[in-house]
Each structure stands twice: as C-alpha cells, then as structure tokens.
Amino acid sequence: MTVKCYECGELRAYQDCHHSGDVSVCHSCERYYQTKKGKKKTNKIYYCDVFTLTLSNDQRQLYSLVEWGQALESGKYLVLMPDITDDEWYNFKPSLFKHLVKQSKKSFENCDCYKRDRIIRNHPTLPFSSYDAYVNYLDTYLP
C-alpha cells in the first residue's frame, strides 16, 4: 500500500511514513536534532526541522543555549525537555526558563494542529501523545 506524503507530495510505502489521522508524512521529511552535553554540531541545526534542548544542570549547557538561539533564528520548531531535579533549580533563573517555554510555544504558532501533534508524537525522546500534553508538562515547571 502506498500513501502520499503531506510534506513533499511523493508516494511512499505505508511503513515508511508517520501517520496522524488522515495525514501521512515520510520519515525523511521530519528531521530531529537533540543537543548532547558538550557536543558542538552546529551544522546539524541547519538540516533539522525540530531542535530539542535537554535542559540540565551542567556547565556545558551554555553552548546548547547558543544552539537554541541559532535554531530560533533559523525558524526551527523548538522543543524543550527539562532534565533537572528539584534541588538543581537554584542554578536557573525562573525568567530564563519562562522565556525558553515561551519561545518553544511560539515556534509552533504557525503550524497546524495535525503537524504539531505529529511532531510531538513522533519525537524520539518525548513521551507525549499530543502537543497539548507537551504544553501542559512545560506549564507544570513554570512558577
């Protein structure tokens, strides 16, 4: 069985696509990039569609914030994953985290609801089934 990719318009095998309702997108049309602690791979930012920042309590986190800014300027979808225990929050200003959450939500504003849900559902490391569940999770971290 073949389906037509919603993004590129090419016919693909059913198993080579992500499916969300009546919309199908081939695996090659959505590229994810997740920051690794201390790893500098700026060129991958320009080839991805979705940039993920895993926010942790680490001194090497500063370069990841630079990559976040580059992805923001490039118009990528921004996904934020906090990986911080309760006693590590003292190193983060609440205003910085609130700003990152706002930027993540804003990056999805011009995207239709099917695509937003598909991006979050098919993300390799996110455990959420919809965009709304992802936003509710982020809102639990806000002061």
C-alpha positions as CSV (number, residue, x, y, z in Angstrom):
1,M,0.0,0.0,0.0
2,T,1.3,3.5,-0.8
3,V,0.4,6.8,0.6
4,K,1.2,10.4,-0.4
5,C,3.5,12.4,1.9
6,Y,1.7,15.5,3.2
7,E,5.0,17.5,3.1
8,C,6.8,16.5,-0.1
9,G,3.9,15.1,-2.1
10,E,5.8,11.9,-3.1
11,L,4.3,8.4,-3.0
12,R,5.8,6.3,-0.2
13,A,5.3,2.9,1.2
14,Y,2.9,2.9,4.1
15,Q,5.5,1.6,6.6
16,D,7.9,4.4,5.6
17,C,5.6,7.1,6.9
18,H,4.3,8.5,10.2
19,H,0.5,8.6,10.3
20,S,-1.7,11.1,12.1
21,G,-5.4,10.8,11.3
22,D,-5.7,11.0,7.6
23,V,-2.3,12.8,7.2
24,S,0.9,10.8,6.3
25,V,4.5,12.2,6.4
26,C,7.5,10.2,5.2
27,H,10.4,9.7,7.7
28,S,12.8,11.7,5.6
29,C,10.6,14.9,5.8
30,E,11.0,15.3,9.5
31,R,14.5,15.6,10.9
32,Y,15.1,15.9,14.6
33,Y,18.2,17.1,16.3
34,Q,18.8,16.9,20.1
35,T,21.6,18.7,21.9
36,K,24.2,16.4,23.5
37,K,26.0,17.7,26.6
38,G,29.2,19.4,25.4
39,K,28.9,18.3,21.8
40,K,29.1,21.0,19.2
41,K,27.3,20.1,16.0
42,T,26.1,23.4,14.7
43,N,25.8,22.2,11.1
44,K,23.1,19.7,12.2
45,I,20.9,22.6,13.2
46,Y,20.5,23.7,9.6
47,Y,19.5,20.3,8.4
48,C,16.9,19.5,11.1
49,D,13.2,20.6,11.3
50,V,12.9,20.1,15.1
51,F,15.5,21.2,17.6
52,T,15.4,19.8,21.1
53,L,17.1,21.3,24.1
54,T,17.5,19.0,27.0
55,L,17.9,21.4,29.9
56,S,20.1,20.1,32.6
57,N,22.3,21.4,35.4
58,D,25.6,21.3,33.6
59,Q,28.2,23.9,32.9
60,R,28.4,22.9,29.3
61,Q,24.7,23.9,28.9
62,L,25.7,27.4,27.7
63,Y,26.7,26.2,24.2
64,S,23.3,24.4,24.0
65,L,21.6,27.7,24.6
66,V,23.6,29.2,21.8
67,E,22.4,26.4,19.5
68,W,18.9,27.1,20.7
69,G,19.3,30.7,19.6
70,Q,20.6,29.6,16.2
71,A,17.7,27.2,15.7
72,L,15.3,30.0,16.7
73,E,16.8,32.3,14.1
74,S,16.6,29.6,11.5
75,G,12.8,29.1,12.1
76,K,13.0,25.6,13.5
77,Y,10.4,24.0,15.8
78,L,11.8,24.3,19.3
79,V,11.2,21.5,21.9
80,L,12.3,21.9,25.5
81,M,12.9,18.9,27.8
82,P,13.8,19.8,31.4
83,D,16.1,17.2,33.0
84,I,16.6,18.8,36.3
85,T,15.9,17.5,39.8
86,D,14.1,19.8,42.4
87,D,17.3,20.7,44.2
88,E,19.1,21.8,41.0
89,W,16.6,24.6,40.1
90,Y,18.6,27.1,42.1
91,N,21.0,27.5,39.2
92,F,18.3,28.6,36.8
93,K,16.6,31.9,36.9
94,P,12.8,31.4,36.6
95,S,12.7,34.2,33.9
96,L,15.2,32.2,31.7
97,F,13.1,29.1,31.8
98,K,9.8,31.0,31.3
99,H,11.4,32.7,28.2
100,L,12.5,29.3,26.8
101,V,9.0,27.9,27.3
102,K,7.5,31.0,25.5
103,Q,9.9,30.6,22.6
104,S,9.1,26.9,22.3
105,K,5.3,27.6,22.2
106,K,5.8,30.5,19.7
107,S,7.8,28.3,17.3
108,F,4.7,26.1,16.9
109,E,2.3,29.0,16.4
110,N,2.2,28.9,12.5
111,C,1.8,25.2,12.4
112,D,-1.5,23.4,12.0
113,C,-2.7,21.2,14.9
114,Y,-2.1,18.0,13.0
115,K,1.5,18.8,12.3
116,R,2.1,20.0,15.9
117,D,0.7,16.7,17.3
118,R,2.7,14.7,14.8
119,I,6.0,16.4,15.6
120,I,5.5,15.8,19.4
121,R,4.1,12.2,19.0
122,N,6.9,11.1,16.7
123,H,9.7,12.7,18.6
124,P,12.3,10.1,19.5
125,T,12.6,11.1,23.2
126,L,9.3,12.7,24.2
127,P,6.8,10.6,26.0
128,F,3.8,12.7,24.9
129,S,1.0,11.8,22.6
130,S,-0.1,15.4,21.7
131,Y,1.1,19.0,21.6
132,D,-1.3,19.9,24.4
133,A,0.1,17.2,26.7
134,Y,3.6,18.7,26.0
135,V,2.5,22.2,26.8
136,N,0.8,21.1,30.0
137,Y,4.0,19.4,31.0
138,L,6.0,22.6,30.5
139,D,3.5,24.6,32.3
140,T,4.0,22.5,35.4
141,Y,7.5,23.8,35.6
142,L,6.6,27.5,35.5
143,P,6.5,29.4,38.8
